[in-house]
Amino acid sequence: MLEHVTEMHGKITGAAAYLPPLRVPSADVEARIARSSEGFTPYAGIVERLTGIRNRHVAAPGQQASDLAVAAAGKLLANRGIGPADLDLLIFGSASQDMIEPATAHIVAAKLGATCPVFDVKNACNSLLNGLHLADALIRTGQARRVLVCSGEVPSRAVRWRVRDRDQFADAFAGYTLSDGGAAVLVEAAATGFFHWSFAADSTAWEIGTLPAGGTMHPRDPEYSYFSGDGRKLRDVFLRMGPGLFQSALAETGLSWTDFAFVGVHQVAVPYLEVLRRGLGIPADRLVVTLPEHGNLASVTLALQLAYALEEGRCRPGDKIALIGLAGGVSLGLGLAEL
């Protein structure tokens, strides 16, 4: 007689975030641009008015992306009562990195004291979401049972402060929304967990938002070491891609947004978040809005929202959650899970 084997899923069993204590108001960002530039001064209040961001976090000069990930991971492991030796795999999913080689996951593991296999995942602001997808897939195929997915973002070091004119300010504007932080999510084998994944991309739009330095195109030119992009064009691509990915996922699973205790959405600007929420029909009380006080934390954003939702009791074991990712490139992602 064949023995029944229970299908395993990757289940989120904890999430934690670390935010550097230094907080910089949008007014200070505008003042620094004015001090650093010759003949250009931003309109007072323009950053907060266009984005809804009041504050962002900035890492200390000696803090690296790996340090922020380790701070979040250490908190998470302590909360779960397990140690680095209990991990089967460590995935570092981030738009930031300590250096081009080796993978930042090795540096995180060394600082954390983990001896498991490691690797990096990079897909702009969807990096951590893609890391969770891989963790779930490896658990489902029996190749791991406990995976730490972590991120450390330090985009503050790629912000252009010396601005030539209004056009260059507009090109660099995305950098003024960004924030530093770390995050960690633990994914373990269980009978329930992630039950749906969907991804889509329009890669013809990759040039809309870039940080060009360090690759083979621009290996050493410091002029390419700043964020460059067009927020309106990026928004237009997301709108053109439309809600189909998310509507199809709900239709396939037979669920509606009201079935989820928490819906995490990558947040780049408050006005766009509201457009997206209304367009998808997500109830406002399912969101955790972190953007005004914490800025755009890139791949850390979804994990920060989840950590807050868990701490505040807004979602508990047995509840369903959704994670919606938006990233330059351009890509969309959706993960549905039962806690």
matplotlib code that plots the C-alpha trace (Angstrom):
import matplotlib.pyplot as plt

x = [0.0, 1.3, 2.0, 0.2, 2.7, 1.5, 2.4, 4.7, 4.4, 6.7, 5.0, 5.9, 6.6, 8.0, 9.1, 11.2, 12.6, 15.4, 15.3, 18.3, 17.6, 18.5, 15.4, 15.6, 12.6, 11.7, 12.4, 16.0, 16.4, 15.3, 17.7, 20.6, 19.9, 19.9, 23.2, 24.9, 23.7, 24.7, 21.8, 19.1, 16.7, 13.7, 10.3, 9.7, 7.6, 7.7, 9.0, 6.3, 3.6, 4.3, 5.0, 3.4, 6.7, 7.6, 10.6, 13.1, 15.8, 19.5, 22.1, 25.2, 28.3, 29.8, 26.7, 26.5, 23.5, 24.6, 24.6, 21.0, 19.9, 21.8, 20.1, 16.7, 17.6, 19.0, 15.8, 13.7, 15.7, 15.7, 11.9, 11.6, 13.9, 16.3, 19.9, 21.8, 22.8, 19.2, 18.9, 19.0, 19.4, 19.9, 18.7, 19.7, 17.1, 17.8, 18.4, 21.5, 24.7, 27.9, 30.0, 29.7, 31.6, 31.0, 27.3, 26.2, 24.5, 27.9, 28.7, 25.3, 25.9, 29.4, 28.2, 25.2, 27.2, 25.2, 27.0, 24.2, 24.3, 23.5, 22.8, 21.6, 18.5, 18.3, 15.2, 14.9, 12.1, 10.8, 14.0, 12.7, 9.4, 11.3, 13.4, 10.2, 9.0, 12.3, 12.2, 8.7, 9.7, 12.7, 10.7, 8.0, 10.6, 12.1, 15.4, 15.0, 12.9, 13.8, 14.9, 15.8, 15.0, 16.6, 17.3, 19.4, 18.8, 21.1, 19.9, 20.8, 24.3, 23.2, 21.2, 22.3, 22.6, 24.4, 21.7, 22.4, 18.8, 15.1, 15.5, 18.3, 16.3, 13.4, 15.6, 17.1, 13.7, 13.2, 16.3, 14.8, 12.0, 14.2, 15.0, 17.5, 16.5, 16.8, 14.3, 14.1, 11.3, 11.5, 9.9, 9.5, 8.0, 4.4, 1.1, -0.1, 1.6, 2.0, -0.7, -0.5, 2.2, 1.9, 4.5, 4.6, 7.1, 7.4, 11.1, 11.0, 10.7, 14.0, 15.6, 12.9, 14.6, 18.2, 21.3, 23.8, 27.2, 29.2, 28.1, 29.8, 28.1, 29.5, 32.0, 33.8, 32.3, 31.0, 28.4, 26.5, 26.4, 23.2, 19.5, 18.1, 14.4, 11.1, 8.4, 5.5, 6.7, 7.2, 3.7, 2.3, 3.9, 2.3, -1.0, -0.6, 0.2, -3.1, -4.9, -5.1, -2.4, -4.2, -7.7, -6.7, -5.2, -8.4, -10.5, -8.2, -8.3, -12.0, -11.0, -11.6, -9.5, -11.8, -10.7, -7.2, -6.5, -3.5, -2.6, 1.0, 1.6, 5.0, 4.7, 6.5, 4.2, 1.0, -1.0, 0.0, -0.8, -4.3, -4.7, -3.6, -5.7, -8.9, -8.1, -7.7, -10.6, -8.5, -10.2, -8.2, -8.3, -6.3, -3.2, -0.4, 0.8, 4.4, 5.4, 4.8, 7.1, 9.5, 9.9, 10.3, 12.4, 12.7, 12.7, 12.4, 8.9, 6.7, 8.5, 8.3, 4.5, 4.2, 6.2, 4.0, 0.8, 2.0, 3.1, -0.2, -2.2, -3.8, -3.0, -2.5, -1.8, -4.5, -5.2, -4.6, -2.3, -1.3, 2.0, 1.9, 5.2, 6.0, 9.5, 11.6, 12.5, 9.4, 7.9, 4.8, 4.5, 1.9, 2.2, -0.8, -0.3, -1.9, 0.0]
y = [0.0, 3.4, 5.7, 9.1, 11.9, 15.4, 18.1, 20.7, 24.4, 27.3, 29.0, 32.4, 31.9, 35.3, 38.7, 41.5, 44.8, 47.1, 50.8, 53.0, 55.6, 58.6, 60.1, 62.8, 65.0, 65.9, 69.6, 68.7, 66.8, 69.9, 72.1, 69.8, 69.9, 73.7, 73.8, 71.4, 73.0, 76.1, 78.2, 75.6, 75.4, 73.1, 74.5, 74.3, 71.3, 69.7, 66.3, 65.7, 67.3, 64.9, 61.8, 62.0, 61.2, 63.2, 61.2, 58.6, 56.6, 56.9, 54.3, 55.4, 55.9, 52.6, 50.5, 48.2, 46.5, 43.3, 45.0, 46.1, 42.6, 41.0, 43.4, 42.3, 38.6, 38.6, 40.0, 37.5, 34.4, 35.5, 36.0, 32.5, 30.9, 29.4, 30.1, 30.5, 26.9, 25.9, 27.4, 25.2, 28.2, 31.9, 34.1, 37.8, 39.5, 43.2, 46.0, 46.9, 45.0, 45.4, 44.7, 43.1, 40.0, 37.9, 37.6, 39.7, 36.6, 35.3, 38.5, 38.3, 34.7, 35.3, 38.2, 36.2, 33.0, 30.9, 28.0, 27.0, 27.5, 31.0, 33.1, 36.5, 37.4, 40.8, 42.2, 45.8, 46.3, 42.8, 41.2, 40.0, 38.8, 36.8, 35.4, 34.2, 32.6, 30.7, 29.7, 28.3, 26.4, 24.8, 23.7, 22.3, 20.2, 18.9, 20.7, 22.9, 23.0, 26.3, 29.3, 32.8, 35.4, 38.8, 42.2, 45.3, 48.4, 51.5, 53.6, 56.8, 56.4, 56.7, 60.0, 63.0, 66.1, 68.4, 69.3, 71.3, 72.4, 71.5, 68.6, 67.0, 67.4, 65.6, 62.8, 62.3, 62.7, 59.0, 59.0, 61.6, 59.2, 56.3, 55.1, 52.7, 49.6, 45.9, 43.0, 39.3, 36.7, 33.1, 30.5, 26.9, 23.7, 23.1, 21.6, 25.1, 28.3, 30.0, 28.8, 31.1, 33.0, 35.2, 37.3, 39.5, 41.8, 44.4, 44.4, 46.8, 49.5, 48.7, 52.0, 54.1, 53.8, 52.8, 52.9, 52.3, 52.2, 49.1, 46.9, 46.2, 49.3, 51.8, 50.1, 53.1, 56.4, 58.2, 60.2, 56.9, 56.2, 58.0, 57.0, 58.1, 57.7, 59.1, 58.4, 59.3, 56.9, 54.2, 54.7, 54.7, 51.3, 49.9, 51.2, 49.9, 46.4, 46.8, 44.8, 41.5, 39.7, 40.3, 39.8, 36.5, 35.3, 36.1, 34.4, 31.3, 31.0, 32.0, 34.7, 38.4, 41.0, 40.9, 37.3, 38.6, 40.0, 41.9, 43.0, 44.3, 46.6, 48.0, 51.8, 54.4, 57.5, 58.0, 59.3, 56.2, 53.8, 55.2, 54.9, 51.3, 50.5, 51.9, 50.3, 46.9, 47.3, 46.6, 47.8, 50.5, 48.7, 45.8, 48.0, 49.0, 52.4, 52.9, 55.4, 58.8, 58.1, 55.6, 56.4, 54.0, 51.1, 49.3, 45.5, 46.0, 47.5, 44.4, 42.8, 46.0, 46.1, 42.4, 42.8, 45.7, 43.8, 40.8, 43.0, 44.8, 41.6, 42.6, 39.1, 35.9, 32.2, 30.8, 34.2, 34.7, 37.5, 38.9, 40.5, 42.8, 43.7, 46.5, 46.9, 48.7, 46.7, 46.6, 43.8, 42.9, 40.1, 38.6, 36.0, 34.6, 32.7, 31.4, 32.2]
z = [0.0, -0.9, 2.0, 1.7, 1.6, 2.7, 0.2, 1.9, 1.4, 2.3, 5.3, 6.7, 10.4, 11.2, 9.9, 11.3, 10.1, 11.2, 10.5, 11.1, 13.8, 11.8, 10.1, 7.6, 6.8, 3.2, 4.1, 5.0, 1.6, -0.2, 1.8, 1.1, -2.6, -2.4, -0.5, -2.8, -6.1, -7.8, -8.9, -8.4, -5.4, -5.3, -4.6, -0.9, 0.0, -3.4, -2.3, 0.3, -1.9, -4.8, -2.8, 0.6, 2.2, 5.3, 6.6, 5.4, 7.2, 6.5, 7.5, 9.5, 7.3, 8.4, 8.0, 4.9, 3.3, 5.0, 8.5, 8.0, 6.9, 9.9, 12.4, 11.1, 10.9, 14.4, 15.7, 13.8, 14.9, 18.5, 18.3, 16.9, 19.4, 16.8, 15.8, 12.6, 12.7, 12.3, 8.8, 5.6, 3.3, 3.3, 0.5, 0.2, -1.9, -2.4, -4.9, -2.8, -2.3, -0.3, -3.4, -6.8, -5.8, -3.7, -3.2, -0.3, 1.1, 2.1, 4.0, 5.8, 6.7, 8.0, 10.2, 11.4, 12.0, 9.6, 7.7, 5.3, 1.5, 0.4, -2.7, -3.9, -5.8, -7.5, -9.2, -8.0, -5.5, -6.0, -4.9, -1.5, -3.0, -5.6, -2.8, -1.0, -4.2, -4.5, -0.8, -1.3, -4.5, -2.8, 0.2, -2.0, -3.9, -0.6, -1.0, 2.1, 5.2, 6.8, 4.7, 5.8, 3.2, 4.1, 2.6, 3.3, 1.3, 1.4, -1.6, 0.2, -1.2, -4.7, -4.4, -6.5, -4.3, -6.7, -9.3, -12.4, -13.3, -13.1, -15.7, -13.7, -10.5, -12.2, -13.4, -9.9, -8.1, -7.4, -5.2, -2.9, -1.9, -1.0, 2.5, 4.1, 6.1, 6.7, 6.7, 7.3, 6.7, 7.9, 5.6, 6.9, 5.6, 6.6, 5.4, 4.5, 3.4, 0.1, -2.3, -5.3, -7.2, -10.2, -12.0, -15.1, -16.8, -19.5, -20.0, -22.9, -20.2, -18.4, -19.3, -17.4, -14.0, -13.6, -11.4, -14.2, -12.3, -11.6, -14.5, -17.8, -19.4, -16.9, -14.7, -13.2, -14.3, -11.1, -13.2, -13.5, -9.8, -9.1, -9.5, -12.8, -13.8, -14.8, -12.2, -14.5, -17.3, -14.7, -13.4, -16.9, -17.6, -14.5, -15.5, -19.0, -17.6, -15.8, -13.1, -15.1, -13.1, -9.8, -11.1, -12.6, -9.3, -7.4, -10.1, -10.0, -6.2, -5.8, -3.4, -3.0, -1.2, 1.8, 2.3, 3.2, 6.7, 5.3, 1.8, 1.5, -1.5, -2.5, -1.8, -3.9, -3.5, -1.6, -4.6, -6.7, -3.8, -3.6, -7.4, -7.2, -4.2, -5.8, -9.2, -7.7, -5.2, -2.1, 1.1, 2.8, 6.1, 4.7, 4.0, 6.3, 5.0, 5.9, 3.2, 4.9, 7.9, 6.4, 2.7, -0.1, 1.3, -2.0, -1.4, 2.4, 2.1, 2.0, 4.9, 7.0, 6.4, 7.3, 10.4, 11.5, 10.7, 12.8, 15.7, 15.8, 15.6, 12.2, 10.9, 12.9, 12.2, 9.9, 8.2, 4.5, 3.4, 0.0, -1.1, -4.2, -5.7, -8.2, -9.5, -12.1, -15.1, -15.1, -13.2, -11.1, -8.6, -6.3, -3.6, -1.7, 1.6, 4.7, 7.9]

ax = plt.figure().add_subplot(projection="3d")
ax.plot(x, y, z, "-o")
ax.set_aspect("equal")
plt.show()
